[in-house]
Amino acid sequence: MDIFLQQVINGLTLGSVYAIVALGYTMVYGIIQLINFAHGEVVMIGAMVAFTVITVLAGGGMPPLVVVLIGTACAVPVCVLVGYSMERLAYRPLRRAPRLAPLITAIGVSIILQHLAMLVWSRNVLAFPQIIRTEIYELAGAAITNVQIAILAICMLMMLGLALLVYRTRLGTAMRATAQNPQVAGLMGVDINRVIAATFVIGAALGAVAGVMVGTYYGVAQYTMGSLLGLKAFSAAVLGGIGNIPGAMVGGLLLGVVEALGAGYIGDFTDLCKVAGVSDWLTERCAADPHFILFGSNYQDVFAFVVLILVLVLRPSGLLGERVGERA
């Protein structure tokens, strides 16, 4: 039970980050039906900018928490600028184009941002400065750190704040009106361009904070870190119901828990062979030849996508479904 609780804690921490990134995907899709595959790179840029700022300020004698907050405060406007530029320069001219054109453009923007980050920060894996002292607390036999508590609390507050913004403010009302019918919303006085730009800006700000949390939690940053993270976050959005803000939250948390439980109970492919009852020959072959291993020693990513496929086969609209009239 203590192992189960430990993996649930780890999964909720990771799932909270997935949920924050997934909100960026689901907001954009809910309004303009665009899958912004470059959103993962926005998260990566947030982590890289914070890495640079924290590295510069780490030896200055400032309190660690203040240094991280300054790094986050620098990462957010940079990512906001990147998000707004993407919408203004790459997506807005293609708004009336066939749906495949913006999708291909999003993939191209993702590749461009990756290589720009490689030119600025190099292709090496960067060690994120671990300036916050880790404190471990015991919870029913499991361990939870102060960093995990902070990530969970910040993510929950951000998700609650976004829900209040969408459902309790004039901007949120404009977002929901635009998501339901952009033409009618425009006739009613809603500035469609402003609403769409605000959606990209909000999503980019959330992505920046998520990037800082990922770098602080795992201690590494690289120019390719946004690819898999973005893919999983998009899967979380689809899992909960694309275009559905509560669905993105539920999908992210569920995806993180499933991934953590799968990785915790099945350590490597040899264990998977034993669990599945595969012959001893195949088990020994997998253990002896690394080229023969199908998933490798770190294949927990498989569990998340297996669950996604199963859910979409049984419920194509996601767990909570796509809320057409109120999506944002």
Summary of the structure (lengths in Angstrom):
residues: 328
radius of gyration: 20.6
end to end distance: 38.9
largest distance: 69.8
contacts: 1171
relative contact order: 0.19
helix: 73%
strand: 4%
